[in-house]
Amino acid sequence: MNNWYMLTLVGNDRTGIVAKVTRILQQNNCQLGEASMLRLGGNFTIMMMVNSELSSDDIITALQAISAELNLQVHLDEIEGRLHEHHIPNVLVTVIGADRGGIIAQVTEKLFNVGFDILNLDSDVAGTDERAIYIMRIEGQALDGIESIEAALQPLKADGIDISVQAIETLIA
Amino acid sequence: MAIHPILTYPNQQLKQVSQPVDNFDHNLRAFIDELQETMHDGPGAVGIAAPQIGHAIRLVIVDVSNKKKIKHHGHLVLVNPEIVEWQGLAVGREGCLSVPDFTGNVVRAERIKLNAFDAYGEPLSFEMEGYEARALQHEIDHLDGLLFLDRLVSRRNDLFERKKR
């Protein structure tokens, strides 16, 4: 069976979302693949690979009662799912600074221009309402080496953002 | 000589505590050759531990000499290795021959002092740091039935200060 969907669920964070949703999926013979589940700004968010012989309409229907109970927004897409193909990042870019508009675009545009492949990006807004701090960590593959990444981000450093570029040397043993 | 299959998780042999080596004989050295050959057969591993091929004895091989610009002690065959001092902490990414297609962040000591024996029973002593120290800690964990999976730190919130390049 190789019939993958990407299931997206978003709702106000509360306990029991993961347990209840995954139980329903299990009861409908859905198998789960890789998933990202995390709290973003008070919402609980799930992106989860679901393998199922059911149609997308049937999966949505199966989730209807629980999504109504938990007030979750549900979205489902057919995808081409491939497991066991993890890419290993070789560079970590950390961006920390006072929160300001356009920061992700500025950083990621520069990374894109030097062929950086983003594998994982986490960003948090910390601090307080008055003084928000923006914390972003980007892991990816720098195809042209770390120096090109450092050079590309250098102009932004002058702009009062702390940017660090570190090699990730993965140890296989 | 023979290349052995690498045991992969969840094989429970990987969770056993390995026993110290008592006999530093030709059998041990023949086994070391096989462990060495098996390590080099794999995809770019910098170390291997005897239990990874199903022998629960305290023996590891580490060789990080192909990494550029780091301090190391070359090719190391360490019998009954024991870490006697730890200093500092660093987050680094690890993978394992016994855990295909997964890498993750692990906290290790930045510097270690280590006692061990060579293949002939002669005592050895090393001070190591960085990548080599990490490799040794990863391998010695195998001897204690631990995988890097047992030490993973959160993907999202591991804001340890890493050593700057």
Interface residues (C-beta under 8 A of the other chain):
Chain A: L38 H84 E85 H86 I88 P89 L92 N120 D122 I135 R137 I146 S164 Q166 A167 I168 E169 T170 L171 I172 A173
Chain B: P43 G44 A45 V46 G47 I48 V62 K67 G92 R93 E94 G95 C96 L97 P100 D101 F102 T103 Y131 R134 A135 H138 E139 R155 R156 L159 R162 K164 R165
